[in-house]
Amino acid sequence: MSSRPTHLATGAFVPLLIGFFAILDLTQKPRFANFHTVDVVQLVASGMCFGIALTAVIEFLRKPRP
């Protein structure tokens, strides 16, 4: 039996949980009120793009060579 779904779930759930707690911690700080919504959305979007690119590079490197 393959453990691939378990690795996939762990690989997606753990970073999501860590990111959620980091955002929750950030929103509790008084400096957060000074950020503009557009800047926060741009920061989150760029972080997502970097994450997707890093995932693509890792998957490319893990692919078996012929």
Protein Blocks (a to p, Z undefined) as FASTA:
>chain_A
ZZklmmmmmmmmmmmmmmmmmmmmmmmpmklmmpcfklmmmmmmmmmmmmmmmmmmmmmm
mpccZZ
